[in-house]
Amino acid sequence: MLNWITSTIASLGYVGIALLMMLENVIPPIPSEVIMPLAGFTVTQQTLQFGYVVLAGTIGSVLGALPWYVVGRSLGENRLIALVENYGKWIQLKPNDVIRARQWFNRYGNIAVFFGRLIPGIRTYVSVPAGLEPMPLTPFLLLSTLGSAIWILILTAAGYFLGQNYMRVGEILGPLSTVVIALILLSAALFVIRRWLRDG
């Protein structure tokens, strides 16, 4: 897969980055933790420009989030779970993933879309509960774009600064994902406490 990602970026440049990031959201086994750091490393070879790499990755990521949003909005939870039971194995998706994604979304509200785009494993599927709610398209696109841009920027910068060691990005970003999840939980707890104090 690495050879394919490398050749796609080398031959298609920014378009290839956008295409790969779009596919990364539609087909989860394609890892953004490889695509964008590799693109960041390519910047050091002076074949691509950093800002355009981040822009291309963000555009591709948001475009890739839209199909899942449309699926959630069109099908509803029961039909979606039935489809996942039959075909989810092809994209490594289980019915419980859909249920957990919606529960997570309901717990943390619209801001879950923003933070969800920063967390590997959740970022692909957070669009589904947004569509199931349904969350209006404009705030969904805005929050998805902001969250995706930050994630893409982090990955691209990591690849740029690590140079030929860009493959180490995944192990470095593991603790960062834990921090993001902890911040989400802390924010939710503070929200509940403030509401309890206000209503009490």
Number of C-alpha atoms within 10 A of each C-alpha: 10 12 7 9 18 17 13 17 22 16 10 12 19 22 17 22 30 26 21 26 28 25 20 21 25 20 16 17 13 18 19 24 24 21 27 30 30 28 32 28 25 24 21 17 12 9 12 18 15 19 11 14 24 27 17 22 30 26 20 24 32 26 21 23 28 21 17 22 23 17 17 23 20 14 14 16 21 12 12 19 19 12 14 20 14 11 13 16 11 10 12 12 15 17 18 12 17 21 16 15 21 21 13 16 22 14 12 17 13 16 15 25 29 22 24 27 28 25 22 18 13 18 24 21 26 27 33 27 28 26 25 21 15 16 17 10 13 9 14 22 19 14 20 28 21 18 25 28 22 17 25 28 22 20 25 31 21 25 28 23 14 18 18 14 14 24 18 15 20 17 10 11 17 12 11 13 14 12 13 15 16 12 13 17 14 12 13 15 13 12 13 12 12 12 11 10 9 8 7 6
